Amino acid sequence: MDSSKRVFLFDLDGTLTEARKPASSSLGPILRDLSKIGRIVIVTGSDYSFIEEQLNSAWCYVPCSTVVLMPCNGTKKYVWNKAGFNSSFVLEKELSMKGALGDEAYRKLVNYILKRQVKFIEKSEIAINCSGRFISYRGSMINWSPLGRDGCTQARESFISYDDKNLYRKKEIKKMKRFVNSMGIPVKISYGGDTSFDIFPLGWDKTLALKEIDNEEVYFFGDRCKPGGNDYEIYEAVKKTGGFAYHVDSPEETMDILLKIIQENK
């Protein structure tokens, strides 16, 4: 197949890299070879700064003109601007959550999250590990991290263990859904990686990235493809439209699959 008719869509954390960690040294050469057989689109709940931080080592291998970055669940789009030594990814377009919801609904939503954050700090046995920076407004979505976005690896592991044991996030999502439904606030709530929640207007999930695809064969890779995960909607949509959707458990599994695809297309 002509490489111009193939596109590879990737989640970031847990799929291309370990959560909040730099990419493996093996990833850059793999993405370089993959770019020869199709376009690369990275669609993640994280904001652009996290993509840059985690994949910075890969860009020296990849012709960036073949890459599109779609952070914040695909509500922002960054494309490569070639300008000599000043070449970089630049924001081409974005959606506004505040604009979509209106000031009053947005205020009620943030007020509710803050109250639940205080409750977590007061009641949780791991509150001592909280690092601050609990709510990140990313223009098109809210990321709520009860632990705090600046938590160290050990703190993150303590939260993951706490969440697994107490089903904390599952219970909080049910409570938040009851609240937004009672207030008539049209948002979707999903798991954001291993330690947070992603909250965004209805329909603003990762399927937005599919609107950037024009008559191409689609390959999607994600690690949160079960109901409630922020890869679920796009994973199901790609399958329904006849594309290839891979639910992976680690970056290593992703790279193994990619190596097979590359080998098959030599």
TILUM-816189 format. One record per residue (C-alpha): residue in one letter; z negated, y negated, x negated. Coordinates in steps of 0.25 Angstrom, whole numbers, always signed. Each point is the difference from the previous one (the first is absolute). Last residue first. Example, Ala and Ser with C-alpha at 12.3 -4.5 7.8 and 13.67 -1.06 7.14 Angstrom:
<atoms>
<S; <-29; +4; -55>>
<A; <-2; +14; +6>>
</atoms>
This chain:
<atoms>
<K; <-14; +16; -39>>
<N; <-4; -1; +14>>
<E; <-8; +13; +1>>
<Q; <-8; -4; -13>>
<I; <-4; -13; +6>>
<I; <-5; +6; +13>>
<K; <-8; +10; -8>>
<L; <-6; -11; -9>>
<L; <-3; -8; +13>>
<I; <-8; +12; +6>>
<D; <-8; +2; -13>>
<M; <-3; -15; +0>>
<T; <-5; -1; +14>>
<E; <-9; +12; -3>>
<E; <-6; -7; -12>>
<P; <-2; -12; +8>>
<S; <-9; +8; +9>>
<D; <-2; +7; +13>>
<V; <+14; -2; +5>>
<H; <+6; -1; +14>>
<Y; <+15; +0; -2>>
<A; <+10; -6; +11>>
<F; <+15; +3; -2>>
<G; <+9; -7; +10>>
<G; <+5; +5; +14>>
<T; <-4; -12; +8>>
<K; <-12; +7; +6>>
<K; <-5; +4; -14>>
<V; <+1; -14; -5>>
<A; <-8; -5; +12>>
<E; <-11; +10; -1>>
<Y; <-3; -4; -15>>
<I; <+2; -15; +4>>
<E; <-11; +1; +11>>
<Y; <-9; +9; -8>>
<D; <+0; -8; -14>>
<N; <-12; -9; +4>>
<G; <-9; +12; +4>>
<G; <-6; +2; +14>>
<P; <+9; +12; +3>>
<K; <+3; +7; -12>>
<C; <+10; -5; -11>>
<R; <-9; -7; -9>>
<D; <+5; +5; -14>>
<G; <+14; -6; +1>>
<F; <+15; +3; -4>>
<F; <+12; -4; +8>>
<Y; <+14; +4; -3>>
<V; <+11; -7; +8>>
<E; <+15; +3; +1>>
<E; <+6; -14; +2>>
<N; <+7; -7; +11>>
<D; <-6; -13; -2>>
<I; <-15; +0; -4>>
<E; <-8; -13; +1>>
<K; <-5; +3; +14>>
<L; <-6; +13; -5>>
<A; <-10; -9; -8>>
<L; <-6; -4; +13>>
<T; <-4; +14; +3>>
<K; <-11; -3; -10>>
<D; <-9; -5; +12>>
<W; <+2; -14; +7>>
<G; <+3; +6; +14>>
<L; <-14; -5; +5>>
<P; <-5; -11; -8>>
<F; <-8; +4; -13>>
<I; <-13; +6; -4>>
<D; <-1; +9; -13>>
<F; <-14; +6; -2>>
<S; <-6; +4; -13>>
<T; <-5; +10; -10>>
<D; <+10; +11; -3>>
<G; <+13; -7; +3>>
<G; <+0; -9; +12>>
<Y; <-3; +8; +12>>
<S; <+6; -6; +13>>
<I; <-3; -10; +10>>
<K; <+12; -6; +9>>
<V; <-1; -13; +6>>
<P; <+3; -6; +14>>
<I; <-13; -8; +3>>
<G; <-3; +2; +15>>
<M; <-15; -3; -2>>
<S; <-5; +14; +6>>
<N; <+12; +7; -8>>
<V; <-4; -7; -13>>
<F; <-15; +4; +2>>
<R; <+3; +15; +4>>
<K; <+10; +1; -12>>
<M; <-11; -5; -9>>
<K; <-10; +10; +5>>
<K; <+10; +12; -2>>
<I; <+4; -5; -14>>
<E; <-15; -2; -4>>
<K; <-2; +15; +4>>
<K; <+11; +5; -8>>
<R; <-4; -9; -12>>
<Y; <-14; +5; -1>>
<L; <+3; +15; +2>>
<N; <-14; +2; -6>>
<K; <+3; +10; -11>>
<D; <+14; -3; -3>>
<D; <-3; -15; +1>>
<Y; <-12; +1; -9>>
<S; <+8; +8; -11>>
<I; <+11; -10; +1>>
<F; <-10; -12; -2>>
<S; <-7; +7; -12>>
<E; <+14; +2; -6>>
<R; <+3; -15; +2>>
<A; <-13; -4; -7>>
<Q; <+3; +9; -12>>
<T; <+14; -6; -1>>
<C; <-5; -14; +0>>
<G; <+0; -8; +13>>
<D; <+8; -13; +0>>
<R; <+6; +2; +14>>
<G; <-14; +0; +7>>
<L; <-7; +13; +5>>
<P; <+2; -4; +14>>
<S; <+15; -2; -3>>
<W; <+8; -7; +11>>
<N; <+14; -3; -2>>
<I; <+6; -10; +9>>
<M; <+15; -1; +3>>
<S; <+12; -9; -1>>
<G; <-5; -11; -9>>
<R; <-8; +9; -9>>
<Y; <-14; -3; +6>>
<S; <-10; +8; -9>>
<I; <-13; +2; +6>>
<F; <-12; +7; -8>>
<R; <+2; -8; -13>>
<G; <-15; +4; -4>>
<S; <-4; +11; -9>>
<C; <-8; +10; +9>>
<N; <-6; +11; -8>>
<I; <-14; -3; +5>>
<A; <+5; +2; +14>>
<I; <+1; +15; -3>>
<E; <-11; +5; +10>>
<S; <+7; -9; +10>>
<K; <-9; -7; +11>>
<E; <-1; -15; -4>>
<I; <+13; +0; -8>>
<F; <+8; +7; +10>>
<K; <-6; -9; +12>>
<V; <+4; -12; -8>>
<Q; <+14; +5; -1>>
<R; <+1; +3; +15>>
<K; <-4; -14; +3>>
<L; <+11; -5; -10>>
<I; <+10; +9; +7>>
<Y; <-3; -6; +14>>
<N; <+1; -14; -5>>
<V; <+13; +3; -7>>
<L; <+6; +5; +13>>
<K; <-6; -11; +9>>
<R; <+6; -10; -10>>
<Y; <+14; +7; +1>>
<A; <+0; +0; +15>>
<E; <-3; -15; +0>>
<D; <+10; -4; -11>>
<G; <+12; +7; +6>>
<L; <+4; +14; -2>>
<A; <+14; -1; -5>>
<G; <-3; -13; -8>>
<K; <-12; +5; -6>>
<M; <+7; +13; -4>>
<S; <+11; -7; -7>>
<L; <+13; +7; -4>>
<E; <+6; -1; -14>>
<K; <+14; -3; -7>>
<E; <+7; +0; -13>>
<L; <-12; +0; -9>>
<V; <+4; +1; -15>>
<F; <+0; +11; -10>>
<S; <+2; -5; -14>>
<S; <+10; -5; -10>>
<N; <-5; -11; -8>>
<F; <+5; +5; -14>>
<G; <+14; +0; +6>>
<A; <+0; -4; +15>>
<K; <+3; +12; +8>>
<N; <-8; -1; +13>>
<W; <-4; +14; +5>>
<V; <-4; +1; +14>>
<Y; <-14; -1; +7>>
<K; <-1; +3; +15>>
<K; <-13; -3; +8>>
<T; <-4; +7; +14>>
<G; <+3; +14; -6>>
<N; <-14; +5; +1>>
<C; <-6; -11; -8>>
<P; <+10; +2; -11>>
<M; <+15; +2; +0>>
<L; <+6; +0; -14>>
<V; <+15; +3; -1>>
<V; <+5; +6; -12>>
<T; <+15; +2; -5>>
<S; <+0; -14; -7>>
<C; <-12; +5; -7>>
<P; <+8; +9; -10>>
<V; <-12; +9; -3>>
<Y; <-6; +3; -13>>
<C; <-7; -13; -4>>
<W; <-4; +0; +15>>
<A; <-9; +12; -2>>
<S; <-12; -6; -8>>
<N; <-2; -11; +11>>
<L; <-1; +11; +11>>
<Q; <-15; -2; +3>>
<E; <-2; -15; -2>>
<E; <+13; -4; +6>>
<I; <-2; +9; +12>>
<F; <-15; -5; +1>>
<S; <+5; -15; -1>>
<Y; <+10; +3; +11>>
<D; <-10; +3; +11>>
<S; <-5; +14; +3>>
<G; <+4; +7; +13>>
<T; <+13; +6; -7>>
<V; <+15; +0; +1>>
<I; <+7; +3; -13>>
<V; <+15; +0; +1>>
<I; <+9; +7; -10>>
<R; <+15; +0; +1>>
<G; <+8; +13; -3>>
<I; <+5; +10; -10>>
<K; <-1; -8; -13>>
<S; <-13; -6; +5>>
<L; <-6; +14; -1>>
<D; <+2; +1; -15>>
<R; <-7; -13; -2>>
<L; <-11; +4; +10>>
<I; <-2; +12; -8>>
<P; <+0; -7; -13>>
<G; <-11; -10; +5>>
<L; <-9; +11; +6>>
<S; <-3; +8; -12>>
<S; <-10; -11; -6>>
<S; <-8; +2; +13>>
<A; <-1; -12; +9>>
<P; <-12; -9; -1>>
<K; <-12; +2; +9>>
<R; <-4; -5; +13>>
<A; <+1; +13; +7>>
<E; <+7; +10; -9>>
<T; <+15; -4; -2>>
<L; <+13; +3; +7>>
<T; <-5; +7; +12>>
<G; <-16; -1; +0>>
<D; <+1; -15; +1>>
<L; <+15; -5; +0>>
<D; <+8; +5; +12>>
<F; <+14; +2; -3>>
<L; <+14; -1; +6>>
<F; <+12; +6; -7>>
<V; <+14; -5; +5>>
<R; <+13; +7; +0>>
<K; <+14; -5; +4>>
<S; <+3; -9; -12>>
<S; <-3; +13; -9>>
<D; <+13; +6; +6>>
<M; <-3; +14; +4>>
</atoms>
